[in-house]
Amino acid sequence: MVECLICIVIVGVMLTAALRTVGASNSAQLTASNRAVGGVLAQSLMDEIMLELFENPTSPSFGPESGETTRASFNDVDDYNNYTESPPKNFDGTAMSKLSGWTRSITVAWVSASNLNQIAGADTGIKRIIVTVSRNGTTMATRAAIRTRAP
């Protein structure tokens, strides 16, 4: 009888360990999947931004000009500054399916030529763009790029 109880305890401990391992594996797979989705969302938005002009040729002010309220109306890199969308949207403004809880945000800033991590208070001819993608408040991916006025 004692041998049976010992056997049951051993099997119980092994089953608990196996279930924890499976749970940890599933959690790691979900995290990896979320990071992959975040990377695609960040890169697609960065690709869109990098296709825009460095600055608006008719109004070189920083940020969106009058009437530029949606991504479809943005015509230069800095129009995206402080832009946030949740859930992520397509270029035409329609929400992407199955991405509730996800957020994409963008910052654009003038940076120093000698230190691209140092924000400058005035026009340096260099803009740093950072796209951050998060899910339920946890950052899943970040993409950064530099644009210069020079061709």
Protein Blocks (a to p, Z undefined) as FASTA:
>chain_A
ZZmmmmmmmmmmmmmmmmmmmmmmmmmmmmmmmmmmmmmmmmmmmmmmmmpcfbdfklmc
gcjdehiabfklpcbfklmgopacdddddfkopacehighiacddddddddfklmkbccf
bdehiacddddddeehiafbdcdddddfbZZ
